[in-house]
Amino acid sequence: MTPNADASTPASAPAPARRRWVSNMRWILLLLGVWFVVTFVVAFFARDLSMRIFGWPFAYWVAGQGAPIVYVLITVLYAWRTNRAADAAAQHDEAAQRDASESSHLPPSI
């Protein structure tokens, strides 16, 4: 066993748990990328657009209306995806426990 690996690190976790953790980290990075683009890139380039909506510049509408809507959508998407992954993990764990309990009732083979 390596000195840096202990029971609390994802690297030492069982394979299905590790895959779930890696998948979750990918989703987090993807959603943080969307957050960064909406917060900094779109708002930065929106200043150059000379459009006016109801008398206000387009950058104001992006910052004041569009970005918060995207933030809420990011939160809802992450919550939905995490709940779906947790349900799948629970079903996998239940199936594994059921298989283990069924095999423990069998008499030992000679």
Secondary structure as GFF3:
##gff-version 3
##sequence-region A 1 110
A	DSSP	three_ten_helix	10	12	.	.	.	ID=ss1
A	DSSP	alpha_helix	15	36	.	.	.	ID=ss2
A	DSSP	pi_helix	37	42	.	.	.	ID=ss3
A	DSSP	alpha_helix	43	46	.	.	.	ID=ss4
A	DSSP	beta_strand	52	53	.	.	.	ID=ss5
A	DSSP	beta_strand	56	57	.	.	.	ID=ss6
A	DSSP	alpha_helix	58	61	.	.	.	ID=ss7
A	DSSP	pi_helix	62	66	.	.	.	ID=ss8
A	DSSP	alpha_helix	67	104	.	.	.	ID=ss9
###
